[in-house]
Amino acid sequence: MKLLPPTPRVTGSGHTTSTQGMDAALTLVLFFVIGFGLDRWLGTTPWFMIALSLLAGVGYFVKFKYRYDAEMDRHETERQAKLDDARPPR
């Protein structure tokens, strides 16, 4: 019986999904804390907390979208190259 090797996990730029999730969560918390500090200093509670938290969230969604698109383009290019190599010459 032939055992198949495990399929490697595909992630963008060497990051695991747990690393990406932790990075996003810590960035959101950092922006929230900065907004909290600005609000206390300027007396504008809760506007900077809300604005900076939304900015961090939207920024991460955009970053994930662009990373995903780049990764899919790379995979499509590799797939097309394999198909071209497998075709018999004319």
Biopython code that builds the backbone (N, CA, C, O; Angstrom):
import numpy as np
from Bio.PDB.StructureBuilder import StructureBuilder

atoms = [
    (1, "MET", "N", (0.847, -1.174, 0.000)),
    (1, "MET", "CA", (0.000, 0.000, 0.000)),
    (1, "MET", "C", (0.894, 1.240, 0.000)),
    (1, "MET", "O", (1.800, 1.375, 0.822)),
    (2, "LYS", "N", (0.618, 2.127, -0.932)),
    (2, "LYS", "CA", (1.414, 3.336, -1.041)),
    (2, "LYS", "C", (0.749, 4.441, -0.225)),
    (2, "LYS", "O", (-0.433, 4.730, -0.410)),
    (3, "LEU", "N", (1.505, 5.053, 0.672)),
    (3, "LEU", "CA", (0.978, 6.159, 1.472)),
    (3, "LEU", "C", (1.272, 7.461, 0.754)),
    (3, "LEU", "O", (2.384, 7.689, 0.279)),
    (4, "LEU", "N", (0.277, 8.298, 0.683)),
    (4, "LEU", "CA", (0.447, 9.599, 0.048)),
    (4, "LEU", "C", (1.048, 10.578, 1.038)),
    (4, "LEU", "O", (0.708, 10.545, 2.220)),
    (5, "PRO", "N", (1.946, 11.458, 0.570)),
    (5, "PRO", "CA", (2.508, 12.463, 1.479)),
    (5, "PRO", "C", (1.423, 13.474, 1.862)),
    (5, "PRO", "O", (0.485, 13.695, 1.096)),
    (6, "PRO", "N", (1.545, 14.080, 3.030)),
    (6, "PRO", "CA", (0.539, 15.062, 3.434)),
    (6, "PRO", "C", (0.550, 16.267, 2.498)),
    (6, "PRO", "O", (1.602, 16.684, 2.014)),
    (7, "THR", "N", (-0.615, 16.806, 2.258)),
    (7, "THR", "CA", (-0.739, 17.981, 1.401)),
    (7, "THR", "C", (-0.272, 19.205, 2.167)),
    (7, "THR", "O", (-0.745, 19.448, 3.278)),
    (8, "PRO", "N", (0.657, 19.992, 1.596)),
    (8, "PRO", "CA", (1.122, 21.184, 2.307)),
    (8, "PRO", "C", (0.012, 22.226, 2.399)),
    (8, "PRO", "O", (-0.788, 22.380, 1.476)),
    (9, "ARG", "N", (-0.026, 22.931, 3.511)),
    (9, "ARG", "CA", (-1.031, 23.970, 3.722)),
    (9, "ARG", "C", (-0.622, 25.219, 2.952)),
    (9, "ARG", "O", (0.522, 25.665, 3.041)),
    (10, "VAL", "N", (-1.555, 25.775, 2.202)),
    (10, "VAL", "CA", (-1.279, 26.939, 1.380)),
    (10, "VAL", "C", (-1.651, 28.186, 2.164)),
    (10, "VAL", "O", (-2.804, 28.365, 2.555)),
    (11, "THR", "N", (-0.665, 29.046, 2.389)),
    (11, "THR", "CA", (-0.911, 30.327, 3.043)),
    (11, "THR", "C", (-0.145, 31.399, 2.310)),
    (11, "THR", "O", (0.803, 31.102, 1.583)),
    (12, "GLY", "N", (-0.536, 32.618, 2.489)),
    (12, "GLY", "CA", (0.117, 33.726, 1.805)),
    (12, "GLY", "C", (1.383, 34.184, 2.507)),
    (12, "GLY", "O", (1.382, 34.381, 3.722)),
    (13, "SER", "N", (2.420, 34.348, 1.783)),
    (13, "SER", "CA", (3.707, 34.908, 2.199)),
    (13, "SER", "C", (4.268, 34.296, 3.476)),
    (13, "SER", "O", (4.861, 35.005, 4.289)),
    (14, "GLY", "N", (4.091, 32.997, 3.663)),
    (14, "GLY", "CA", (4.705, 32.312, 4.782)),
    (14, "GLY", "C", (3.997, 32.459, 6.117)),
    (14, "GLY", "O", (4.506, 31.986, 7.134)),
    (15, "HIS", "N", (2.851, 33.094, 6.141)),
    (15, "HIS", "CA", (2.115, 33.266, 7.393)),
    (15, "HIS", "C", (1.071, 32.171, 7.531)),
    (15, "HIS", "O", (0.443, 31.772, 6.550)),
    (16, "THR", "N", (0.891, 31.690, 8.745)),
    (16, "THR", "CA", (-0.192, 30.754, 8.994)),
    (16, "THR", "C", (-1.458, 31.548, 9.279)),
    (16, "THR", "O", (-1.402, 32.739, 9.582)),
    (17, "THR", "N", (-2.583, 30.884, 9.181)),
    (17, "THR", "CA", (-3.845, 31.594, 9.412)),
    (17, "THR", "C", (-3.954, 32.072, 10.841)),
    (17, "THR", "O", (-4.530, 33.132, 11.090)),
    (18, "SER", "N", (-3.413, 31.314, 11.798)),
    (18, "SER", "CA", (-3.471, 31.771, 13.193)),
    (18, "SER", "C", (-2.595, 33.001, 13.395)),
    (18, "SER", "O", (-2.950, 33.883, 14.177)),
    (19, "THR", "N", (-1.464, 33.079, 12.708)),
    (19, "THR", "CA", (-0.612, 34.257, 12.788)),
    (19, "THR", "C", (-1.312, 35.466, 12.190)),
    (19, "THR", "O", (-1.246, 36.561, 12.749)),
    (20, "GLN", "N", (-1.983, 35.280, 11.058)),
    (20, "GLN", "CA", (-2.706, 36.382, 10.433)),
    (20, "GLN", "C", (-3.842, 36.865, 11.326)),
    (20, "GLN", "O", (-4.073, 38.068, 11.448)),
    (21, "GLY", "N", (-4.548, 35.931, 11.946)),
    (21, "GLY", "CA", (-5.650, 36.307, 12.829)),
    (21, "GLY", "C", (-5.160, 37.048, 14.062)),
    (21, "GLY", "O", (-5.767, 38.035, 14.478)),
    (22, "MET", "N", (-4.073, 36.580, 14.645)),
    (22, "MET", "CA", (-3.512, 37.244, 15.826)),
    (22, "MET", "C", (-2.996, 38.627, 15.456)),
    (22, "MET", "O", (-3.169, 39.581, 16.215)),
    (23, "ASP", "N", (-2.370, 38.738, 14.307)),
    (23, "ASP", "CA", (-1.872, 40.027, 13.831)),
    (23, "ASP", "C", (-3.027, 41.018, 13.668)),
    (23, "ASP", "O", (-2.919, 42.171, 14.084)),
    (24, "ALA", "N", (-4.123, 40.574, 13.066)),
    (24, "ALA", "CA", (-5.282, 41.449, 12.871)),
    (24, "ALA", "C", (-5.892, 41.852, 14.211)),
    (24, "ALA", "O", (-6.229, 43.019, 14.413)),
    (25, "ALA", "N", (-6.036, 40.897, 15.123)),
    (25, "ALA", "CA", (-6.640, 41.205, 16.426)),
    (25, "ALA", "C", (-5.777, 42.186, 17.216)),
    (25, "ALA", "O", (-6.300, 43.127, 17.813)),
    (26, "LEU", "N", (-4.466, 41.974, 17.223)),
    (26, "LEU", "CA", (-3.586, 42.877, 17.962)),
    (26, "LEU", "C", (-3.575, 44.276, 17.353)),
    (26, "LEU", "O", (-3.514, 45.267, 18.080)),
    (27, "THR", "N", (-3.634, 44.363, 16.038)),
    (27, "THR", "CA", (-3.682, 45.669, 15.389)),
    (27, "THR", "C", (-4.979, 46.392, 15.734)),
    (27, "THR", "O", (-4.961, 47.591, 16.013)),
    (28, "LEU", "N", (-6.104, 45.678, 15.719)),
    (28, "LEU", "CA", (-7.373, 46.298, 16.104)),
    (28, "LEU", "C", (-7.332, 46.797, 17.544)),
    (28, "LEU", "O", (-7.795, 47.900, 17.835)),
    (29, "VAL", "N", (-6.785, 45.993, 18.438)),
    (29, "VAL", "CA", (-6.683, 46.409, 19.845)),
    (29, "VAL", "C", (-5.770, 47.618, 19.975)),
    (29, "VAL", "O", (-6.080, 48.552, 20.715)),
    (30, "LEU", "N", (-4.643, 47.612, 19.260)),
    (30, "LEU", "CA", (-3.712, 48.736, 19.321)),
    (30, "LEU", "C", (-4.380, 50.028, 18.846)),
    (30, "LEU", "O", (-4.252, 51.065, 19.497)),
    (31, "PHE", "N", (-5.089, 49.974, 17.721)),
    (31, "PHE", "CA", (-5.767, 51.164, 17.215)),
    (31, "PHE", "C", (-6.869, 51.620, 18.168)),
    (31, "PHE", "O", (-7.090, 52.819, 18.339)),
    (32, "PHE", "N", (-7.558, 50.666, 18.788)),
    (32, "PHE", "CA", (-8.595, 50.999, 19.768)),
    (32, "PHE", "C", (-7.977, 51.726, 20.966)),
    (32, "PHE", "O", (-8.512, 52.735, 21.424)),
    (33, "VAL", "N", (-6.850, 51.214, 21.471)),
    (33, "VAL", "CA", (-6.193, 51.823, 22.632)),
    (33, "VAL", "C", (-5.658, 53.218, 22.282)),
    (33, "VAL", "O", (-5.757, 54.140, 23.092)),
    (34, "ILE", "N", (-5.097, 53.373, 21.089)),
    (34, "ILE", "CA", (-4.632, 54.696, 20.664)),
    (34, "ILE", "C", (-5.809, 55.659, 20.589)),
    (34, "ILE", "O", (-5.707, 56.803, 21.030)),
    (35, "GLY", "N", (-6.930, 55.199, 20.031)),
    (35, "GLY", "CA", (-8.126, 56.039, 19.972)),
    (35, "GLY", "C", (-8.647, 56.395, 21.349)),
    (35, "GLY", "O", (-9.075, 57.524, 21.588)),
    (36, "PHE", "N", (-8.610, 55.428, 22.257)),
    (36, "PHE", "CA", (-9.034, 55.677, 23.633)),
    (36, "PHE", "C", (-8.160, 56.753, 24.273)),
    (36, "PHE", "O", (-8.667, 57.666, 24.925)),
    (37, "GLY", "N", (-6.842, 56.642, 24.083)),
    (37, "GLY", "CA", (-5.918, 57.637, 24.633)),
    (37, "GLY", "C", (-6.148, 59.017, 24.048)),
    (37, "GLY", "O", (-6.152, 60.012, 24.773)),
    (38, "LEU", "N", (-6.340, 59.080, 22.738)),
    (38, "LEU", "CA", (-6.620, 60.375, 22.107)),
    (38, "LEU", "C", (-7.930, 60.966, 22.616)),
    (38, "LEU", "O", (-8.013, 62.169, 22.862)),
    (39, "ASP", "N", (-8.941, 60.138, 22.773)),
    (39, "ASP", "CA", (-10.232, 60.625, 23.272)),
    (39, "ASP", "C", (-10.118, 61.167, 24.689)),
    (39, "ASP", "O", (-10.689, 62.212, 25.001)),
    (40, "ARG", "N", (-9.400, 60.483, 25.532)),
    (40, "ARG", "CA", (-9.228, 60.976, 26.913)),
    (40, "ARG", "C", (-8.443, 62.270, 26.934)),
    (40, "ARG", "O", (-8.762, 63.183, 27.695)),
    (41, "TRP", "N", (-7.412, 62.356, 26.098)),
    (41, "TRP", "CA", (-6.566, 63.539, 26.062)),
    (41, "TRP", "C", (-7.321, 64.751, 25.505)),
    (41, "TRP", "O", (-7.201, 65.859, 26.027)),
    (42, "LEU", "N", (-8.104, 64.526, 24.431)),
    (42, "LEU", "CA", (-8.803, 65.626, 23.772)),
    (42, "LEU", "C", (-10.247, 65.816, 24.244)),
    (42, "LEU", "O", (-10.888, 66.808, 23.898)),
    (43, "GLY", "N", (-10.755, 64.872, 25.030)),
    (43, "GLY", "CA", (-12.131, 64.972, 25.523)),
    (43, "GLY", "C", (-13.179, 64.749, 24.440)),
    (43, "GLY", "O", (-14.243, 65.367, 24.467)),
    (44, "THR", "N", (-12.886, 63.876, 23.497)),
    (44, "THR", "CA", (-13.805, 63.641, 22.373)),
    (44, "THR", "C", (-14.434, 62.252, 22.415)),
    (44, "THR", "O", (-14.862, 61.748, 21.376)),
    (45, "THR", "N", (-14.500, 61.634, 23.560)),
    (45, "THR", "CA", (-14.992, 60.260, 23.698)),
    (45, "THR", "C", (-16.322, 60.089, 22.990)),
    (45, "THR", "O", (-17.188, 60.945, 23.173)),
    (46, "PRO", "N", (-16.548, 59.090, 22.222)),
    (46, "PRO", "CA", (-15.787, 57.918, 21.768)),
    (46, "PRO", "C", (-15.343, 58.015, 20.325)),
    (46, "PRO", "O", (-15.105, 56.980, 19.703)),
    (47, "TRP", "N", (-15.220, 59.194, 19.764)),
    (47, "TRP", "CA", (-15.046, 59.349, 18.323)),
    (47, "TRP", "C", (-13.737, 58.792, 17.785)),
    (47, "TRP", "O", (-13.747, 58.116, 16.756)),
    (48, "PHE", "N", (-12.627, 59.046, 18.433)),
    (48, "PHE", "CA", (-11.360, 58.502, 17.933)),
    (48, "PHE", "C", (-11.303, 56.983, 18.092)),
    (48, "PHE", "O", (-10.743, 56.296, 17.237)),
    (49, "MET", "N", (-11.877, 56.448, 19.179)),
    (49, "MET", "CA", (-11.907, 54.986, 19.343)),
    (49, "MET", "C", (-12.651, 54.339, 18.176)),
    (49, "MET", "O", (-12.176, 53.368, 17.587)),
    (50, "ILE", "N", (-13.803, 54.876, 17.854)),
    (50, "ILE", "CA", (-14.618, 54.328, 16.772)),
    (50, "ILE", "C", (-13.894, 54.474, 15.433)),
    (50, "ILE", "O", (-13.784, 53.512, 14.673)),
    (51, "ALA", "N", (-13.404, 55.678, 15.150)),
    (51, "ALA", "CA", (-12.767, 55.942, 13.852)),
    (51, "ALA", "C", (-11.524, 55.079, 13.644)),
    (51, "ALA", "O", (-11.351, 54.490, 12.577)),
    (52, "LEU", "N", (-10.668, 55.000, 14.645)),
    (52, "LEU", "CA", (-9.438, 54.224, 14.468)),
    (52, "LEU", "C", (-9.716, 52.722, 14.429)),
    (52, "LEU", "O", (-9.029, 51.991, 13.715)),
    (53, "SER", "N", (-10.703, 52.252, 15.176)),
    (53, "SER", "CA", (-11.063, 50.834, 15.114)),
    (53, "SER", "C", (-11.614, 50.478, 13.739)),
    (53, "SER", "O", (-11.265, 49.438, 13.181)),
    (54, "LEU", "N", (-12.471, 51.333, 13.190)),
    (54, "LEU", "CA", (-12.997, 51.095, 11.838)),
    (54, "LEU", "C", (-11.888, 51.153, 10.794)),
    (54, "LEU", "O", (-11.860, 50.348, 9.863)),
    (55, "LEU", "N", (-10.980, 52.104, 10.951)),
    (55, "LEU", "CA", (-9.858, 52.228, 10.020)),
    (55, "LEU", "C", (-9.012, 50.953, 10.027)),
    (55, "LEU", "O", (-8.642, 50.450, 8.966)),
    (56, "ALA", "N", (-8.708, 50.435, 11.203)),
    (56, "ALA", "CA", (-7.909, 49.203, 11.296)),
    (56, "ALA", "C", (-8.661, 48.016, 10.704)),
    (56, "ALA", "O", (-8.072, 47.204, 9.990)),
    (57, "GLY", "N", (-9.955, 47.908, 10.993)),
    (57, "GLY", "CA", (-10.742, 46.789, 10.469)),
    (57, "GLY", "C", (-10.838, 46.813, 8.953)),
    (57, "GLY", "O", (-10.608, 45.797, 8.298)),
    (58, "VAL", "N", (-11.173, 47.955, 8.400)),
    (58, "VAL", "CA", (-11.288, 48.083, 6.943)),
    (58, "VAL", "C", (-9.924, 47.867, 6.286)),
    (58, "VAL", "O", (-9.826, 47.226, 5.240)),
    (59, "GLY", "N", (-8.881, 48.401, 6.903)),
    (59, "GLY", "CA", (-7.533, 48.216, 6.361)),
    (59, "GLY", "C", (-7.140, 46.754, 6.292)),
    (59, "GLY", "O", (-6.527, 46.318, 5.318)),
    (60, "TYR", "N", (-7.491, 45.990, 7.324)),
    (60, "TYR", "CA", (-7.153, 44.572, 7.306)),
    (60, "TYR", "C", (-7.979, 43.795, 6.300)),
    (60, "TYR", "O", (-7.459, 42.880, 5.660)),
    (61, "PHE", "N", (-9.243, 44.129, 6.141)),
    (61, "PHE", "CA", (-10.037, 43.448, 5.119)),
    (61, "PHE", "C", (-9.469, 43.719, 3.727)),
    (61, "PHE", "O", (-9.411, 42.815, 2.893)),
    (62, "VAL", "N", (-9.054, 44.952, 3.474)),
    (62, "VAL", "CA", (-8.459, 45.286, 2.178)),
    (62, "VAL", "C", (-7.140, 44.537, 1.992)),
    (62, "VAL", "O", (-6.870, 44.016, 0.910)),
    (63, "LYS", "N", (-6.319, 44.482, 3.043)),
    (63, "LYS", "CA", (-5.050, 43.764, 2.971)),
    (63, "LYS", "C", (-5.273, 42.285, 2.680)),
    (63, "LYS", "O", (-4.591, 41.711, 1.832)),
    (64, "PHE", "N", (-6.224, 41.664, 3.378)),
    (64, "PHE", "CA", (-6.521, 40.249, 3.144)),
    (64, "PHE", "C", (-7.033, 40.018, 1.726)),
    (64, "PHE", "O", (-6.686, 39.017, 1.098)),
    (65, "LYS", "N", (-7.849, 40.927, 1.221)),
    (65, "LYS", "CA", (-8.397, 40.793, -0.134)),
    (65, "LYS", "C", (-7.274, 40.839, -1.174)),
    (65, "LYS", "O", (-7.221, 39.989, -2.063)),
    (66, "TYR", "N", (-6.374, 41.828, -1.067)),
    (66, "TYR", "CA", (-5.281, 41.939, -2.022)),
    (66, "TYR", "C", (-4.323, 40.748, -1.916)),
    (66, "TYR", "O", (-3.827, 40.263, -2.933)),
    (67, "ARG", "N", (-4.063, 40.278, -0.701)),
    (67, "ARG", "CA", (-3.195, 39.115, -0.516)),
    (67, "ARG", "C", (-3.838, 37.881, -1.145)),
    (67, "ARG", "O", (-3.161, 37.090, -1.801)),
    (68, "TYR", "N", (-5.138, 37.721, -0.944)),
    (68, "TYR", "CA", (-5.858, 36.583, -1.518)),
    (68, "TYR", "C", (-5.812, 36.633, -3.046)),
    (68, "TYR", "O", (-5.528, 35.625, -3.694)),
    (69, "ASP", "N", (-6.090, 37.803, -3.619)),
    (69, "ASP", "CA", (-6.065, 37.940, -5.078)),
    (69, "ASP", "C", (-4.679, 37.627, -5.651)),
    (69, "ASP", "O", (-4.569, 36.952, -6.674)),
    (70, "ALA", "N", (-3.634, 38.110, -5.001)),
    (70, "ALA", "CA", (-2.271, 37.845, -5.479)),
    (70, "ALA", "C", (-1.946, 36.358, -5.400)),
    (70, "ALA", "O", (-1.324, 35.802, -6.306)),
    (71, "GLU", "N", (-2.366, 35.724, -4.322)),
    (71, "GLU", "CA", (-2.117, 34.290, -4.145)),
    (71, "GLU", "C", (-2.872, 33.482, -5.205)),
    (71, "GLU", "O", (-2.326, 32.524, -5.752)),
    (72, "MET", "N", (-4.105, 33.852, -5.498)),
    (72, "MET", "CA", (-4.882, 33.135, -6.517)),
    (72, "MET", "C", (-4.302, 33.354, -7.907)),
    (72, "MET", "O", (-4.300, 32.433, -8.723)),
    (73, "ASP", "N", (-3.809, 34.555, -8.192)),
    (73, "ASP", "CA", (-3.151, 34.800, -9.476)),
    (73, "ASP", "C", (-1.900, 33.940, -9.616)),
    (73, "ASP", "O", (-1.635, 33.390, -10.685)),
    (74, "ARG", "N", (-1.139, 33.827, -8.540)),
    (74, "ARG", "CA", (0.071, 33.005, -8.569)),
    (74, "ARG", "C", (-0.281, 31.538, -8.805)),
    (74, "ARG", "O", (0.367, 30.860, -9.602)),
    (75, "HIS", "N", (-1.312, 31.050, -8.109)),
    (75, "HIS", "CA", (-1.730, 29.658, -8.295)),
    (75, "HIS", "C", (-2.263, 29.414, -9.706)),
    (75, "HIS", "O", (-2.012, 28.361, -10.291)),
    (76, "GLU", "N", (-2.987, 30.371, -10.246)),
    (76, "GLU", "CA", (-3.508, 30.224, -11.604)),
    (76, "GLU", "C", (-2.367, 30.188, -12.622)),
    (76, "GLU", "O", (-2.424, 29.423, -13.584)),
    (77, "THR", "N", (-1.336, 31.004, -12.419)),
    (77, "THR", "CA", (-0.180, 31.003, -13.308)),
    (77, "THR", "C", (0.548, 29.659, -13.245)),
    (77, "THR", "O", (0.947, 29.114, -14.275)),
    (78, "GLU", "N", (0.719, 29.127, -12.027)),
    (78, "GLU", "CA", (1.362, 27.816, -11.876)),
    (78, "GLU", "C", (0.535, 26.715, -12.531)),
    (78, "GLU", "O", (1.080, 25.832, -13.193)),
    (79, "ARG", "N", (-0.781, 26.770, -12.345)),
    (79, "ARG", "CA", (-1.663, 25.760, -12.937)),
    (79, "ARG", "C", (-1.584, 25.815, -14.459)),
    (79, "ARG", "O", (-1.510, 24.778, -15.118)),
    (80, "GLN", "N", (-1.600, 27.020, -15.013)),
    (80, "GLN", "CA", (-1.548, 27.168, -16.465)),
    (80, "GLN", "C", (-0.208, 26.673, -17.007)),
    (80, "GLN", "O", (-0.156, 26.069, -18.079)),
    (81, "ALA", "N", (0.878, 26.929, -16.265)),
    (81, "ALA", "CA", (2.195, 26.453, -16.701)),
    (81, "ALA", "C", (2.250, 24.927, -16.706)),
    (81, "ALA", "O", (2.841, 24.340, -17.612)),
    (82, "LYS", "N", (1.650, 24.279, -15.721)),
    (82, "LYS", "CA", (1.619, 22.827, -15.681)),
    (82, "LYS", "C", (0.790, 22.257, -16.841)),
    (82, "LYS", "O", (1.150, 21.239, -17.433)),
    (83, "LEU", "N", (-0.318, 22.927, -17.151)),
    (83, "LEU", "CA", (-1.150, 22.485, -18.276)),
    (83, "LEU", "C", (-0.391, 22.640, -19.594)),
    (83, "LEU", "O", (-0.466, 21.770, -20.461)),
    (84, "ASP", "N", (0.337, 23.745, -19.744)),
    (84, "ASP", "CA", (1.093, 23.963, -20.972)),
    (84, "ASP", "C", (2.210, 22.932, -21.120)),
    (84, "ASP", "O", (2.496, 22.484, -22.230)),
    (85, "ASP", "N", (2.845, 22.552, -20.005)),
    (85, "ASP", "CA", (3.912, 21.553, -20.056)),
    (85, "ASP", "C", (3.370, 20.168, -20.372)),
    (85, "ASP", "O", (4.062, 19.354, -20.985)),
    (86, "ALA", "N", (2.131, 19.895, -19.956)),
    (86, "ALA", "CA", (1.537, 18.572, -20.165)),
    (86, "ALA", "C", (0.987, 18.375, -21.568)),
    (86, "ALA", "O", (0.765, 17.236, -21.979)),
    (87, "ARG", "N", (0.761, 19.447, -22.314)),
    (87, "ARG", "CA", (0.226, 19.338, -23.678)),
    (87, "ARG", "C", (1.278, 18.778, -24.622)),
    (87, "ARG", "O", (2.449, 19.152, -24.557)),
    (88, "PRO", "N", (0.854, 17.890, -25.489)),
    (88, "PRO", "CA", (1.820, 17.370, -26.476)),
    (88, "PRO", "C", (2.148, 18.460, -27.518)),
    (88, "PRO", "O", (1.295, 19.280, -27.856)),
    (89, "PRO", "N", (3.376, 18.456, -28.011)),
    (89, "PRO", "CA", (3.749, 19.476, -29.030)),
    (89, "PRO", "C", (2.975, 19.218, -30.319)),
    (89, "PRO", "O", (2.608, 18.081, -30.619)),
    (90, "ARG", "N", (2.736, 20.273, -31.069)),
    (90, "ARG", "CA", (1.998, 20.161, -32.339)),
    (90, "ARG", "C", (2.920, 19.904, -33.487)),
    (90, "ARG", "O", (2.468, 19.783, -34.626)),
]
sb = StructureBuilder()
sb.init_structure("model")
sb.init_model(0)
sb.init_chain("A")
sb.init_seg("    ")
for serial, (resi, resn, name, xyz) in enumerate(atoms, 1):
    if name == "N":
        sb.init_residue(resn, " ", resi, " ")
    sb.init_atom(name, np.array(xyz, "f"), 0.0, 1.0, " ", f" {name:<3s}", serial, name[0])
structure = sb.get_structure()
